[in-house]
Amino acid sequence: MSGTATAVGQAPEHTAADTRLMVVGAGLAGCEAAWQAARLGVRVRLIDMKPKRLTAAHHSDDFAELVCSNSLGAASTENAKGLLKQELRELGSLVVRCADENRVPAGGALAVDRLRFSEAVTRAICADGNIEIECAEVGEIPAARPCVIATGPLTTDGLSANIRERLGSGSLYFFDAAAPIVALRSVDESRTFRASRYDKGGGDDYVNCPMTREEYQIFTDALVAAETAEQKDFEETKLFSGCMPVESIAKRGPDTLRFGPLKPKGLIDPVTGREPYAVVQLRQDDAEGRLYNLVGFQTRLRFGEQKRVFGLIPGLANAEFVRYGVMHRNTFLDSPRLLKADYAARREPKLFFAGQITGVEGYVESVSSGLVAGISAARGLLGLPAVQLPPETMTGALAKYVSSYAGADFQPMNANFGILAQPEQTEPLCATRRRLSKRERNRFYAERAIEAIRAFAARLE
Ligand SMILES: Cc1cc2nc3c(=O)[nH]c(=O)nc-3n(C[C@H](O)[C@H](O)[C@H](O)COP(=O)(O)OP(=O)(O)OC[C@H]3O[C@@H](n4cnc5c(N)ncnc54)[C@H](O)[C@@H]3O)c2cc1C
């Protein structure tokens, strides 16, 4: 890697006649954005502080570094992450191509030799005649210039402060304390009842999972003994009591959960006519009412442990977790308020964001937002009309989710079938009389998405 450096805190020099697209951050999203723009013939200036400065999670000098796992998730298109990768292949993604070329055996997953993968992306970026590379820590977004900010979940403090100045206070979150989300269709409704505490609001807004004393005991015993994820130094953030992991609350005493997030007050189980011993509440998470989050269940448990332990909650034995709970340092925008579905700032059409900073969660999701932002920014520079990905594609659904989530507590989202556009009543999925298996349903969604992405790619050509 080679390049020039500017002093920290300054906006990189960008003259009035400059028609280059500036991309800040050469991670997964930034590399994809730069590559897509360059492919369309736009000259790109890609800036990263590597190797002069590394975040607490980055260790290599190369671009597109995988900061943790070397897996890019399931390969099959019957899985949401697999479908997202296939869509990106159809759209000519550099990052997914390099992943395919550097694949290592990993069962049904696409895992890569992480060093060779990063080298391959870095080589392709460095060899591209339209991309100029610069090594600098950017502290300020240049005013009124076409720009993609893709500095990731560990964006430096200086740039974070500048983003807040530019987009308004409250534009950035710094900690991801998200509870798991389950697909409602996978909840056993014979074990749950609908009600709001003291019949407030709609009266039946929540799905309640009632527990007997024995069920509560088994659940809390498993919870306190469950394995938690390793914590990085930079994640040792002081937590507000409202953000305390559910397992930490449980460790404070046998009844703390019953007087906290699992309190049964004001909830009458229609089967017994009484308040249960404890209640886990599920709250609607999407406008369509297909996804529900476990209220107060922010957690550091390992993903496998979440499935096992939360599966002990009545009604959730076969729950499909579309997102697991997480607690880690994560800088991300209040995207529903700030961004459009092409990842451009609502207030500044030339300023784009890409990657984890937009509130998409995960390696491949970051690549997908980089691809959309890169194409959109380049089209803007070329005077071409804006494009929008179909909501029945995973790429389009993610963009739509982060830019239009209507709930009060926006949290990052990964690829999952629950966010795709609902099928029309006339489509085979609705027309069939029998109940489809999860596999059949996912296959339908995948085929529909791939058809839509091919049509979209043809229109782009
Ligand atoms: C510790 C950790 C572990 C994770 N593990 C996984 C996992 O296993 N699987 C998964 O799917 N997702 C994981 N994620 C989430 C996410 O998918 C990754 O963080 C992903 O790398 C995000 O891609 P990105 O392009 O948005 O950011 P990054 O890949 O982080 O790239 C951002 C780039 O911006 C540069 N940069 C930052 N600030 C500046 C600045 N001011 N000026 C110039 N350059 C700057 C950085 O040097 C970096 O190269 C993890 C996140 C974290 C923090």
The ligand as an SDF file (V2000), in Angstrom:
LIG
                    3D

 53 58  0  0  0  0  0  0  0  0999 V2000
  -14.6870   -6.4540   17.0690 C   0  0  0  0  0  0  0  0  0  0  0  0
  -15.6390   -6.6970   15.9470 C   0  0  0  0  0  0  0  0  0  0  0  0
  -15.8470   -7.9930   15.4850 C   0  0  0  0  0  0  0  0  0  0  0  0
  -16.7370   -8.2280   14.4320 C   0  0  0  0  0  0  0  0  0  0  0  0
  -16.8930   -9.5030   13.9930 N   0  0  0  0  0  0  0  0  0  0  0  0
  -17.7170   -9.7550   12.9430 C   0  0  0  0  0  0  0  0  0  0  0  0
  -17.8400  -11.1030   12.4390 C   0  0  0  0  0  0  0  0  0  0  0  0
  -17.2130  -12.0250   12.9180 O   0  0  0  0  0  0  0  0  0  0  0  0
  -18.6810  -11.3110   11.3930 N   0  0  0  0  0  0  0  0  0  0  0  0
  -19.3860  -10.2940   10.8320 C   0  0  0  0  0  0  0  0  0  0  0  0
  -20.1250  -10.5490    9.8720 O   0  0  0  0  0  0  0  0  0  0  0  0
  -19.2800   -9.0150   11.2850 N   0  0  0  0  0  0  0  0  0  0  0  0
  -18.4650   -8.7220   12.3260 C   0  0  0  0  0  0  0  0  0  0  0  0
  -18.3370   -7.4380   12.8030 N   0  0  0  0  0  0  0  0  0  0  0  0
  -19.2070   -6.3750   12.2470 C   0  0  0  0  0  0  0  0  0  0  0  0
  -18.8390   -5.7820   10.8580 C   0  0  0  0  0  0  0  0  0  0  0  0
  -19.3100   -6.6360    9.8940 O   0  0  0  0  0  0  0  0  0  0  0  0
  -17.4010   -5.5060   10.6180 C   0  0  0  0  0  0  0  0  0  0  0  0
  -17.0320   -4.5500   11.5540 O   0  0  0  0  0  0  0  0  0  0  0  0
  -17.1010   -5.0220    9.1760 C   0  0  0  0  0  0  0  0  0  0  0  0
  -15.7050   -5.0050    9.0570 O   0  0  0  0  0  0  0  0  0  0  0  0
  -17.6710   -3.6760    8.8450 C   0  0  0  0  0  0  0  0  0  0  0  0
  -17.2150   -3.2530    7.5770 O   0  0  0  0  0  0  0  0  0  0  0  0
  -16.9780   -1.7000    7.2620 P   0  0  0  0  0  0  0  0  0  0  0  0
  -16.4430   -1.6110    5.8870 O   0  0  0  0  0  0  0  0  0  0  0  0
  -18.1950   -0.9410    7.5850 O   0  0  0  0  0  0  0  0  0  0  0  0
  -15.8580   -1.2380    8.3200 O   0  0  0  0  0  0  0  0  0  0  0  0
  -14.3580   -1.7320    8.4940 P   0  0  0  0  0  0  0  0  0  0  0  0
  -14.1420   -3.0210    7.8310 O   0  0  0  0  0  0  0  0  0  0  0  0
  -14.0730   -1.5970    9.9490 O   0  0  0  0  0  0  0  0  0  0  0  0
  -13.5050   -0.6280    7.7080 O   0  0  0  0  0  0  0  0  0  0  0  0
  -13.4100    0.6940    8.1580 C   0  0  0  0  0  0  0  0  0  0  0  0
  -12.0870    1.2760    7.6760 C   0  0  0  0  0  0  0  0  0  0  0  0
  -12.1000    2.6780    7.9630 O   0  0  0  0  0  0  0  0  0  0  0  0
  -10.8340    3.0700    8.4610 C   0  0  0  0  0  0  0  0  0  0  0  0
  -11.0250    4.2690    9.2760 N   0  0  0  0  0  0  0  0  0  0  0  0
  -11.7230    4.4170   10.4290 C   0  0  0  0  0  0  0  0  0  0  0  0
  -11.7550    5.7090   10.8120 N   0  0  0  0  0  0  0  0  0  0  0  0
  -11.0480    6.4050    9.8790 C   0  0  0  0  0  0  0  0  0  0  0  0
  -10.7130    7.7870    9.7110 C   0  0  0  0  0  0  0  0  0  0  0  0
  -11.1070    8.7250   10.5770 N   0  0  0  0  0  0  0  0  0  0  0  0
   -9.9750    8.1510    8.6410 N   0  0  0  0  0  0  0  0  0  0  0  0
   -9.5410    7.2290    7.7400 C   0  0  0  0  0  0  0  0  0  0  0  0
   -9.8300    5.9050    7.8570 N   0  0  0  0  0  0  0  0  0  0  0  0
  -10.5820    5.5010    8.9000 C   0  0  0  0  0  0  0  0  0  0  0  0
  -10.3180    1.8470    9.2170 C   0  0  0  0  0  0  0  0  0  0  0  0
   -8.9090    1.8470    9.2560 O   0  0  0  0  0  0  0  0  0  0  0  0
  -10.8840    0.6860    8.3860 C   0  0  0  0  0  0  0  0  0  0  0  0
   -9.9550    0.2360    7.4250 O   0  0  0  0  0  0  0  0  0  0  0  0
  -17.4600   -7.1470   13.8330 C   0  0  0  0  0  0  0  0  0  0  0  0
  -17.2470   -5.8530   14.3150 C   0  0  0  0  0  0  0  0  0  0  0  0
  -16.3600   -5.6240   15.3450 C   0  0  0  0  0  0  0  0  0  0  0  0
  -16.1340   -4.2160   15.8270 C   0  0  0  0  0  0  0  0  0  0  0  0
  1  2  1  0
  2  3  1  0
  2 52  2  0
  3  4  2  0
  4  5  1  0
  4 50  1  0
  5  6  2  0
  6  7  1  0
  6 13  1  0
  7  8  2  0
  7  9  1  0
  9 10  1  0
 10 11  2  0
 10 12  1  0
 12 13  2  0
 13 14  1  0
 14 15  1  0
 14 50  1  0
 15 16  1  0
 16 17  1  0
 16 18  1  0
 18 19  1  0
 18 20  1  0
 20 21  1  0
 20 22  1  0
 22 23  1  0
 23 24  1  0
 24 25  2  0
 24 26  1  0
 24 27  1  0
 27 28  1  0
 28 29  2  0
 28 30  1  0
 28 31  1  0
 31 32  1  0
 32 33  1  0
 33 34  1  0
 33 48  1  0
 34 35  1  0
 35 36  1  0
 35 46  1  0
 36 37  1  0
 36 45  1  0
 37 38  2  0
 38 39  1  0
 39 40  1  0
 39 45  2  0
 40 41  1  0
 40 42  2  0
 42 43  1  0
 43 44  2  0
 44 45  1  0
 46 47  1  0
 46 48  1  0
 48 49  1  0
 50 51  2  0
 51 52  1  0
 52 53  1  0
M  END
$$$$
